[in-house]
Amino acid sequence: MSWNFKNWYRQRILENESIPDDLWQKAVARLRFLHGLSPIELKRLRECVILFLHAKQISGAHGLVITSEMHVMIAVQACILILNLDLDYYDGWVEIIVYPGEFIRDYEYADEDGVVHRAREPVSGESWLGGPVILSWEDTAAAEAGAGYNVVIHEFAHKLDMLNGDANGFPPLHANMNQQAWSEAFSKAYAGFCLHVDADAPTAIDPYAAENPAEFFAVMSEAFFEMPLVVKLDFPAVYGQLALFYRQDPAQRWIEP
């Protein structure tokens, strides 16, 4: 799709589709990380949400009925990551599946001896390479608490990470970014964080970030938007790289409750 046709097509969508004001205002009020956005940024985010909802299919599982309010809440949280990027970052897949609560993930893994095991575990979200994003609505709604946990941001950060293949904590960087600087910032922070978690030391960042570099990137992306002052203070080099990648500075616009 050429640039001109893409813009024309998107403008047609924006002229013919909308989000009711009450649903929009309710979502903005609920999500603390949106409170510092300027009117221009909120307008751009709202347009992104409209385009996102046009492009993606959100369906409920296990009898969950997806309301208009749920559509908007999911889309707003997904679109904050690409506020200053482009909706094209979410191309190549369509479906978002939402369960009422945690769902069971079946997977295989090989131990140190090469023996393959099957496992089942409850999870709150999952992203598939080239496939759907799967979410727990109970955990999605928990973002309203503003406690630094955000399953939607987490899973959509994985989607960005997967733009160059399997998630590994190294998404495709912009032309003005330095791969070595990214690698050094994240590698050093990840190693230190793992030592911290292994020592059972308290941390404001979800310990799940120590699982692997891909989860470290996703959890740090959550924290970047949900508690940016903590990330900027404790992981300044990581914060700097995320600010370059997302082209946002959440700490600068943060408003304490």
matplotlib code that plots the C-alpha trace (Angstrom):
import matplotlib.pyplot as plt

x = [0.0, 1.6, 2.1, -0.5, -3.2, -2.5, -3.2, -6.3, -7.6, -7.0, -8.6, -11.7, -11.9, -11.6, -14.3, -16.7, -15.9, -15.6, -15.4, -18.3, -17.1, -18.3, -16.3, -13.2, -13.3, -13.9, -10.8, -8.6, -9.7, -9.1, -5.6, -3.2, -0.4, -2.5, -3.1, -0.1, -0.7, -1.3, -4.6, -2.7, -1.3, -4.8, -6.3, -3.6, -4.1, -7.8, -7.3, -4.9, -7.4, -10.1, -7.8, -6.6, -10.2, -10.9, -8.0, -8.1, -10.7, -11.2, -13.2, -14.1, -13.3, -15.1, -18.3, -16.8, -18.8, -16.6, -18.4, -17.6, -16.0, -13.7, -12.7, -11.6, -9.8, -7.7, -7.0, -6.0, -3.4, -2.1, -1.8, 0.1, 3.2, 2.9, 1.6, 4.7, 5.4, 2.8, 0.0, 2.1, 4.1, 1.1, 0.7, 0.8, -1.8, -5.4, -6.9, -7.0, -8.5, -9.7, -10.4, -12.4, -9.3, -6.1, -5.9, -3.8, -0.8, 0.6, 4.2, 7.3, 10.8, 14.1, 16.0, 19.8, 20.1, 18.1, 15.0, 11.8, 9.0, 5.4, 4.1, 0.8, 0.6, -1.9, -0.9, -2.5, -1.3, 0.5, 1.7, 2.3, 4.7, 2.5, -0.5, -2.9, -2.5, -4.3, -5.3, -7.0, -9.7, -9.3, -5.6, -6.3, -8.7, -6.2, -4.2, -6.7, -5.0, -1.9, 0.4, 2.9, 1.4, 0.0, -0.6, -1.7, 1.5, 3.5, 2.1, 2.1, 5.8, 6.4, 4.7, 7.1, 10.0, 8.8, 9.0, 12.4, 11.6, 11.2, 11.1, 14.6, 14.5, 16.0, 13.3, 14.2, 15.7, 15.2, 17.9, 19.0, 19.6, 22.8, 22.5, 25.6, 24.2, 20.9, 22.7, 25.0, 22.2, 19.9, 22.6, 24.1, 20.7, 19.4, 22.4, 22.2, 18.5, 18.9, 21.4, 19.0, 16.2, 18.4, 19.3, 15.6, 16.1, 13.0, 12.4, 9.8, 10.0, 8.2, 10.7, 9.3, 11.6, 14.5, 12.9, 14.8, 15.8, 12.5, 10.5, 12.9, 12.1, 8.4, 8.3, 10.5, 8.1, 5.3, 7.2, 8.3, 4.7, 3.2, 6.0, 8.5, 10.2, 11.2, 12.8, 14.5, 16.0, 16.9, 17.7, 18.7, 20.4, 17.4, 15.1, 17.1, 16.9, 13.2, 12.6, 14.4, 12.6, 9.1, 9.8, 8.2, 9.4, 6.7, 8.7, 8.6, 4.8, 4.1, 1.5, 1.5, -2.0]
y = [0.0, 3.3, 6.1, 8.3, 5.6, 4.5, 8.0, 8.4, 5.1, 5.8, 9.2, 7.6, 5.3, 8.2, 10.1, 7.1, 5.5, 6.9, 6.2, 7.6, 10.4, 8.7, 5.5, 7.5, 9.7, 6.7, 4.9, 8.0, 8.5, 4.9, 4.6, 6.7, 6.6, 8.7, 11.5, 13.6, 13.4, 16.7, 17.4, 16.8, 13.5, 12.4, 13.2, 11.3, 8.3, 8.4, 8.2, 5.4, 3.5, 3.9, 2.6, -0.2, -1.4, -1.2, -3.5, -6.0, -8.5, -8.8, -11.9, -13.5, -17.0, -19.3, -17.3, -13.9, -11.2, -8.3, -5.0, -1.7, -0.5, -3.5, -2.9, 0.6, -0.3, -3.0, -0.8, 2.3, 0.2, -1.4, 1.9, 3.8, 1.9, 3.1, 6.7, 8.2, 5.2, 3.9, 1.4, -0.6, -1.9, -4.2, -5.5, -9.2, -10.5, -9.7, -11.5, -10.7, -13.4, -12.5, -15.0, -14.0, -14.7, -16.7, -19.4, -22.6, -22.6, -26.0, -26.0, -28.1, -27.5, -29.3, -29.7, -29.5, -33.2, -32.6, -34.4, -32.8, -32.2, -31.1, -28.5, -26.7, -23.4, -20.6, -17.4, -13.9, -13.2, -14.6, -13.4, -15.7, -14.9, -14.1, -15.0, -13.7, -11.9, -13.7, -11.8, -12.3, -9.7, -9.8, -8.9, -6.4, -4.5, -4.6, -1.9, 0.6, 0.2, 1.9, -0.6, -0.9, -4.1, -4.1, -7.3, -5.5, -3.4, -6.5, -8.6, -5.9, -5.2, -8.8, -8.1, -5.3, -7.5, -10.1, -7.8, -9.3, -12.9, -14.7, -12.4, -11.9, -8.5, -6.8, -5.3, -3.6, -0.2, 3.1, 4.5, 7.0, 4.3, 2.4, -1.4, -1.6, 1.0, -0.9, -4.2, -2.8, -1.1, -4.1, -6.7, -5.0, -4.2, -7.7, -9.3, -7.1, -7.6, -11.4, -11.2, -9.1, -11.5, -14.5, -12.9, -12.5, -8.8, -6.6, -4.9, -2.5, -4.3, -7.5, -10.4, -12.1, -9.8, -12.2, -15.0, -14.2, -11.1, -11.1, -10.9, -8.3, -6.1, -6.6, -6.0, -3.0, -1.7, -2.1, -0.2, 2.5, 3.5, 2.5, 3.8, 5.7, 7.5, 4.2, 2.9, 6.2, 6.2, 2.5, 1.7, 5.1, 3.5, 1.2, 4.1, 6.2, 3.4, 2.8, 6.6, 6.5, 3.4, 4.4, 8.1, 9.1, 10.4, 9.2, 10.5, 14.0, 14.0, 11.9, 13.3, 12.0, 11.0]
z = [0.0, -1.1, 1.4, -0.3, -0.6, 3.0, 4.3, 2.1, 3.3, 6.9, 6.6, 5.1, 8.1, 10.5, 8.7, 8.9, 12.3, 15.7, 19.5, 21.6, 23.8, 27.0, 26.3, 25.4, 28.5, 30.7, 29.3, 29.6, 33.2, 34.1, 32.8, 34.9, 32.3, 29.9, 32.3, 31.3, 27.5, 25.8, 23.9, 20.6, 21.8, 23.0, 19.7, 17.9, 20.3, 19.7, 15.9, 16.4, 18.5, 15.8, 13.1, 15.4, 16.0, 12.3, 11.6, 14.4, 15.5, 19.2, 20.3, 23.6, 24.7, 27.2, 26.8, 27.4, 25.7, 24.4, 25.0, 23.3, 26.5, 26.5, 22.9, 23.7, 26.9, 25.1, 22.0, 24.1, 26.0, 22.8, 20.9, 23.6, 22.5, 18.9, 19.7, 18.0, 15.6, 13.2, 13.1, 10.5, 13.5, 14.2, 10.6, 9.7, 12.1, 13.0, 16.0, 19.7, 21.9, 25.4, 28.2, 31.3, 33.5, 33.3, 30.7, 30.4, 28.2, 26.9, 25.8, 25.5, 26.7, 26.8, 30.1, 30.5, 29.4, 26.2, 27.5, 26.2, 28.7, 28.3, 30.7, 31.5, 33.4, 33.9, 32.2, 31.8, 28.3, 25.3, 21.9, 18.9, 16.1, 13.1, 15.1, 17.7, 21.0, 23.8, 27.0, 30.3, 30.7, 34.5, 34.2, 31.4, 33.7, 36.5, 34.7, 36.2, 39.5, 38.2, 40.1, 37.3, 35.9, 32.3, 30.4, 27.2, 27.1, 27.9, 25.1, 22.5, 23.4, 22.5, 19.2, 18.5, 19.6, 17.1, 14.1, 13.2, 14.3, 17.6, 20.6, 22.1, 23.6, 20.5, 18.4, 15.1, 16.0, 14.3, 12.0, 14.6, 17.2, 17.9, 18.2, 20.5, 22.8, 23.1, 23.6, 26.3, 28.2, 28.2, 28.8, 31.8, 33.3, 32.7, 34.3, 37.3, 37.7, 37.6, 40.4, 42.3, 41.9, 42.6, 45.9, 46.8, 47.1, 46.8, 43.5, 42.2, 38.8, 38.3, 39.0, 35.9, 34.0, 35.0, 33.0, 29.8, 27.7, 25.8, 29.1, 30.4, 27.4, 27.8, 31.6, 31.2, 28.5, 31.0, 33.7, 31.2, 30.7, 34.1, 36.5, 34.3, 37.2, 38.7, 35.5, 34.9, 38.4, 38.6, 35.0, 33.3, 30.3, 29.6, 30.0, 27.5, 24.9, 25.4, 25.1, 21.7, 20.6, 21.6, 20.8, 24.1, 27.5, 30.0, 33.0, 31.7, 31.5, 34.6, 37.0, 40.5, 41.8]

ax = plt.figure().add_subplot(projection="3d")
ax.plot(x, y, z, "-o")
ax.set_aspect("equal")
plt.show()
